[in-house]
Amino acid sequence: MNAGVVTVLIAMLGGAIRVSTPFMFVAVGECLTEKSGRVNLGLEGTLVLGAMVAYAISYHTGSPWAGVLAAGIAGSALGAMHGSICSLPRVNDVAVGIAMMLFGTGVAFFFGKPYIQPTAPRLTSIPFGGFSDDLNLRSALDINPLFFVGIAVAVIMAWAFANTRWGLIVRTVGDSAPAARAMGISVDLVRFLSTTVGGFLAGVGGAFLSLSYPGSWNQGLSSGQGLMAVALVIFARWSPLRCVLAALLFGAAGALGPALQSVGVTQGYYFFNAAPYILTLALMIASSSATRSARDMPGELSMAK
Amino acid sequence: MTAPAPTAGMRAPSLETIGMSKSFGALRALQDVSIQVPAGSFHALLGENGAGKSTLVKCIMGFYIPDKGQLLLDGTEVPVRNPKDAQALGVGMVYQHFTLVPSLTAAENLVASRADAPAVINWRKERDTLETFLERMPFRVPLDRPVSGLAAGEKQKLEILKLLYLDQRFLILDEPTSVLTPGEADEILGLLRDMAHRGEITVAMISHKFREVEAFCDDFTVLRRGARVGGGKVGAVSTREMAAMMIGDAVVRPSAARTVAPKSGTTLEIAGLFAENDEGRDAVSGFDLKVQAGEIVGIAGVSGNGQSELVEALSGQRPIKLGQILVHDQDFEPIRDHFDKFKIFGLPEEPLKNATVPTMSVAENMAFRRFDKSPISRLGFWLSREPMRAKARDLIDRYNVKTPSTETQIRDLSGGNVQRAVLARELSEDVDVLIVANPCFGLDFASVADIRAQIMEQRNRGAAVLLVSEDLDEILELSDRIAVMSGGKVAYLTPGAGADRTTIGRYMAGH
């Protein structure tokens, strides 16, 4: 095989692993929220705030993992805010989500200004490529532990949806609020908790952005990844495991531009960089033909009604 | 956690209400109602819409707190403040609308409904418990399919199984057979009656089907305008007397006579029609039917066999995948021009949703068929309000629509009046073809008789009428010919006179 093609493929593998991690966290978190019957469009803001908080805490404490935890807590706070506002009567979750997105990014930019310059300790990756002499492959297989944490969370969530009381309750609330009320379940409480946990995961996803890849804090860090992750949940038809696969696919698409550049293909660089956005659009058109996705859609989502 | 205890001896409770009253603002929904349901009996609760049956059972179930009155279970007064209290006392209800979670399987629905479901579910153990439970039950349902894929009859059985699984011994059923074939209805009611007579459960059923009440119930209570107006042993009074108790002194229009109608007018012919449902499967698949002028063809069938999709396809709400519709031997497409040209009118089910814009005024809604024509429209674009209101006032008078004014939003009208307003719009002109779906669903006796008479009148004037209804009695009363729709096509066609209910039921069930 052509050496250039191999280089591109290896770069895309590495890219898929690196770029997919924040997608994965946001999408799995949003999957939980949507399974409970609510959409949180504000996760873009959560992602950005998570990135800022993680970077700041890592800078001040010197411990990147403390940053990750703090990012999760900041994300939960935004999620809890969304969850409690949406519990009020006649409040639309989509509108609140957009407001939360602007609020989250706004807060992050406001407090984040002083952290653009300094360098904070970053998360260390685990080298898995020791067996190979190929430098490209070795760098592609430097994998951040958060990647595995994300997969583990998705697997546990998929198992919990089917095999725990909480899983059944979340699915019940998301599919038929009247049925849930008839069982004496507090619909608002379940949705509040699901949105809060979803916010936590999105916050952790943000921590990966600033502490691992790209690995710095600036205002253009997320560029819409949080929103794309929400779209990705629809593409994954509300399954946490399919969310992981979809995130890997998006990661690979996102790595296409830089990978081609690394082998000297510069033509259409901006076009290839736009690959994930084009992919989002294409997937949305393809999967919104509705016949298949409608069957898996939680019945309580505002878009299902 | 505990599995439901095995049935042992007399477990059925008796239930009694004493002087139950409930008001909503100025409306006295329930006035001093006392009923008695002895242990192990099958009780029927009769009454028109709005007679207070639902309010009464909701008071029993704890959804409402009665203003006054007591609830006695096995002779002792019990406080029921919310549905959980009722559940704890073993009182459960099957609602008209299913309370199952569509995306969960039957097994998941049953386990999730349990208050003491374990945090981590050991499915092997739960499956064993469910299997042993089902062995004792008179009917069973597939456990592993999502509920959304179950037939209506299976869902209804699962609803009842859920109550028994939760060890509820007093069952309240709210019109449980409206979604079932006569065969399924007889099976389920028969089995429940047997369980009751064995002393395992006590049943109270809200119904308006006298046939079922007479065949399966022991006693009955009739409510009218929130008060108990009669009751006793089933069989002691005739159906006619029961109906008289329900209606009271309301004037019911006598059913319109079937006259010899002109047979030479327009016909409606549907040939090889296919239409998909929302999931993309063929709900209507190869539907053939011809309706002559001056004839009502009734389409019977269990809901979900493509009837809604058929009506939607005919009225332009759903794309037609394949097939042809001919009106008077000319191609018909469900577009506005053709509706006008061929004089096709319709009364879809749930008219508030399907035939009106709820937030627009009564006058505007009544103008939907002619707002773009003179005299309402001038110069092809100018809408003039006065002719619109004048026409609406005329229709409101002629069709006896009760509305505060022509400018009231139509959603503020009662169900019967919305139905009449739509009927007025659709029937006030020359009608060649009339497509009607479940026209009397949820209406009181007087409105029902009125609307059926109007449909019959159109037939007598020579219109071709297609009547889709889930109410077999309505079909039997009105139709000249009856078609049974099953699996998206006509499974059986018979003349209306002398049609056999059992045969129709068998074809409805898909045999």
Chai-1 contact restraints between the chains, C-beta under 6 A:
chainA,res_idxA,chainB,res_idxB,connection_type,confidence,min_distance_angstrom,max_distance_angstrom,comment,restraint_id
A,N163,B,I121,contact,1.0,0.0,6.0,A-B,restraint_1
A,T164,B,V120,contact,1.0,0.0,6.0,A-B,restraint_2
A,R165,B,A117,contact,1.0,0.0,6.0,A-B,restraint_3
A,R165,B,A119,contact,1.0,0.0,6.0,A-B,restraint_4
A,L168,B,E108,contact,1.0,0.0,6.0,A-B,restraint_5
A,L168,B,A112,contact,1.0,0.0,6.0,A-B,restraint_6
A,T172,B,V101,contact,1.0,0.0,6.0,A-B,restraint_7
A,T172,B,A112,contact,1.0,0.0,6.0,A-B,restraint_8
A,D175,B,V101,contact,1.0,0.0,6.0,A-B,restraint_9
A,D175,B,P102,contact,1.0,0.0,6.0,A-B,restraint_10
A,D175,B,S103,contact,1.0,0.0,6.0,A-B,restraint_11
A,S176,B,V101,contact,1.0,0.0,6.0,A-B,restraint_12
A,A179,B,T99,contact,1.0,0.0,6.0,A-B,restraint_13
A,A179,B,V101,contact,1.0,0.0,6.0,A-B,restraint_14
A,A182,B,T99,contact,1.0,0.0,6.0,A-B,restraint_15
A,M183,B,S113,contact,1.0,0.0,6.0,A-B,restraint_16
A,G184,B,K84,contact,1.0,0.0,6.0,A-B,restraint_17
A,T291,B,E279,contact,1.0,0.0,6.0,A-B,restraint_18
A,T291,B,G280,contact,1.0,0.0,6.0,A-B,restraint_19
